Amino acid sequence: MTQTRITTIGGSAAVLISTEILEQMGVQIGDAVDVAVVDNTLVVRRVDEDDKPERTLEEIIDEIFERRADAYRRLAEGAE
C-alpha cells in the first residue's frame, strides 16, 4: 500500500496518484473513473469500455488534440 496526502488544487481536495498505480489500474490521465466510498474507504475504479457512455467523433478528436497540444504546437513551429 502506498501512502499519500490530501492536498488542494484550486478550491477542491485532491489525492495525487502515482504513475505506477495508474498503470496498475490500467488508466491514464484524462480517463474516466468511478469514485465511491465503501465502509470509509475511497474506491477508485476504472470505467470499462462497455460501461463508458458513447462519445461523438468531435469529442474524441477534441480530446486527442487536447492531449497532444504541445506536440502539435512544436510541429507547427518547425524544426530549429
C-alpha positions as CSV (number, residue, x, y, z in Angstrom):
1,M,0.0,0.0,0.0
2,T,1.2,3.5,-0.8
3,Q,0.7,6.4,1.5
4,T,-0.1,9.9,0.2
5,R,-1.7,13.1,1.5
6,I,-4.8,15.0,0.6
7,T,-3.9,18.4,-1.0
8,T,-5.8,21.2,-2.7
9,I,-6.0,22.1,-6.3
10,G,-8.0,25.2,-6.9
11,G,-10.8,25.0,-4.5
12,S,-11.0,21.2,-4.5
13,A,-9.4,18.5,-2.4
14,A,-7.2,16.2,-4.4
15,V,-5.3,12.9,-3.8
16,L,-2.3,12.5,-6.0
17,I,-1.9,9.1,-7.6
18,S,1.4,7.9,-8.8
19,T,2.0,6.8,-12.4
20,E,2.8,3.3,-11.2
21,I,-0.7,3.0,-9.6
22,L,-2.4,4.4,-12.7
23,E,-0.6,1.8,-14.8
24,Q,-1.7,-1.0,-12.4
25,M,-5.3,0.2,-12.7
26,G,-5.0,0.4,-16.5
27,V,-5.8,4.1,-16.7
28,Q,-4.1,7.2,-17.7
29,I,-4.5,10.9,-17.2
30,G,-7.8,12.0,-18.8
31,D,-9.6,8.7,-18.4
32,A,-12.9,8.4,-16.7
33,V,-13.0,6.6,-13.3
34,D,-15.8,5.7,-10.9
35,V,-15.3,7.0,-7.4
36,A,-17.2,5.8,-4.3
37,V,-16.9,5.5,-0.6
38,V,-17.4,2.0,0.8
39,D,-17.1,1.4,4.6
40,N,-15.0,4.6,5.0
41,T,-12.7,3.5,2.1
42,L,-12.3,5.6,-1.0
43,V,-12.7,3.3,-4.1
44,V,-11.4,4.4,-7.5
45,R,-12.4,2.0,-10.3
46,R,-11.6,2.1,-14.0
47,V,-14.6,2.6,-16.2
48,D,-14.5,-0.3,-18.7
49,E,-15.2,0.4,-22.4
50,D,-18.6,-1.3,-22.2
51,D,-19.6,1.0,-19.3
52,K,-18.4,4.2,-20.9
53,P,-21.0,6.4,-22.4
54,E,-20.8,6.8,-26.2
55,R,-18.9,9.8,-27.3
56,T,-19.2,11.7,-30.5
57,L,-16.4,11.8,-33.1
58,E,-16.0,15.5,-32.3
59,E,-15.5,14.8,-28.6
60,I,-12.9,12.1,-29.4
61,I,-11.0,14.4,-31.8
62,D,-11.1,17.3,-29.3
63,E,-9.7,15.0,-26.6
64,I,-6.8,13.9,-28.8
65,F,-5.9,17.4,-29.8
66,E,-6.0,18.5,-26.1
67,R,-3.8,15.6,-25.0
68,R,-1.3,16.3,-27.8
69,A,-1.5,20.1,-27.9
70,D,2.2,20.6,-27.1
71,A,3.4,18.2,-29.8
72,Y,1.2,19.8,-32.4
73,R,2.4,23.3,-31.3
74,R,6.0,22.2,-31.7
75,L,5.3,20.7,-35.1
76,A,3.7,23.9,-36.3
77,E,6.7,25.9,-35.1
78,G,9.0,23.7,-37.2
79,A,12.5,22.4,-36.5
80,E,15.1,24.7,-35.0
